[in-house]
Structure formats: structure tokens, C-alpha cells
Amino acid sequence: MAATSSTGRSAYITNGGWADVLVVFARTEDGGVSSFLVDRDTPGVQTRLPELMNGHAEGPVAEVSLRGVRVDADRLIGGAEGLGMTHAMRGINQARTHVAATAVGQATRLLTEAARHAGEREQFGQPLAEFGAVQAMLGRSYAELEAGRSMILDCAREFDAGTPPRHRISAAKLYCTEMASVVADRAVQVLGGAGIVGEHPVPRMWRDVRALRIYEGASQIHERNLARALPTLLSTPQTARVG
């Protein structure tokens, strides 16, 4: 193919504001979708950061616009047209694995901070950690965290082996991000006023993990896709290993 040009716009692009190279998906002459490497300083490429982020302030998403952007044929990823959707699906499965793992990491820190506070903060002559209601929140959070950790580590091992288990990755992304939000809410509850006022890391992380339920497919998308796949998944032997 010869040099090609593209015009379009997309919002909420992770790292789009400072990445040196963008991966752009565009329709090509074959009628399919192809993927290209586009340098951010290419004429016609513009990026804009939001004025305010509700969480993830240190890693804001960006709006990217292309106006008559031209790239040479050697910027075509894979060397052939029409491979864009294949690249996109592998990329999104990798991103969903990453987001699920991020949720587990965030939940680990949140639970660590909540447990530390509960052990140090005293009420009515004893540490918060001695109250049954607080123990219930911390204990359940640990059990749910370990379930999520096992899910995503198993998915990552299969991904590294060369066969991304896309339905199980979807399930892990759904579970781990929802779990992290619940653990974050409990952590704020354990901290009480310190979870709302001041510079403690828990309220910041509480805001941050909320976005994970939207990134790489909102929770409702994963619920729908998994429900639609159930007839196949449940009829296949060793369902736990289905990709």
C-alpha cells in the first residue's frame, strides 16, 4: 500500500497526552481495519488533557484528534492490511489483564492501610481491630482479595503460555475491579473521618479504583458478554480452562 491519511477523533486515551508514539486503528482500502504507528509530533496530530480528573490525577486520559494525518506504508503494523481487529483484541485482552492486576494491587494496599489503622486507632479503650464489625469487614476483604489474586495470576500464566483465555480474563477484570471498589469503600469506613478528610492515601485510592470499573470495558459489558458465552462455556469440559 502507498502512504495513507486519516482524520478522526477519540477521547479517554490512556497515556495519550505524553506518549511519543500512538497506535491508530483506521479503515484501509481493503475495507477492513488496520493498525498503524503514528508519532505524536506528526503534522495533524493533536492531544488535549482534561481540566479535571475524578481520580487518576497523576495519569490523566487524553483526547486525540487526527486531521489529514499522513503516514508511510512502513508504519503499518504487521505489514499487511486488515489485521487491526486481531491486534486490537490481543491488545484489549492484555489491557484487561493489566487492569485486573492493578485492581488487586490497589486492593492490597487499601487493605494494608485499613488494617494498620484499625490496629493503631483506639475507641472505648480498645483498638478498632478488636471490634467484631471491623473484623468482619477486614476478614471478608482479605478473602475477596485472595480470590481476585488467584484469578488474575492464573489468567496471566495462560496468557504467557500463548493462549489468552479471553472469557476468563473478562471474568477476572469484572471481579477484580468490582472487588477493589468494595474493599476501598470498606477501607474508608474503617478509617472514619480520616478516610474523608486529609491527605491519607486511602481516600485517594478510593477515587482511583472507581475508574477501573470503566476502563477496558465497563462492568456491564463484561456481564453481558459472559452471559452470552455461557452456553458454550458450560458445555465445554474443564470450563475453568476455556479461553
Secondary structure as UniProt FT lines:
FT   STRAND          4..13
FT   TURN            14..18
FT   STRAND          21..27
FT   TURN            29..30
FT   STRAND          33..39
FT   TURN            40..41
FT   TURN            43..44
FT   STRAND          45..48
FT   TURN            57..58
FT   STRAND          62..71
FT   HELIX           73..75
FT   HELIX           77..79
FT   TURN            81..82
FT   HELIX           84..120
FT   STRAND          122..123
FT   TURN            124..125
FT   STRAND          126..127
FT   HELIX           128..130
FT   HELIX           132..160
FT   TURN            161..162
FT   HELIX           166..191
FT   HELIX           192..195
FT   HELIX           201..212
FT   TURN            213..216
FT   HELIX           219..235
FT   HELIX           239..241
//
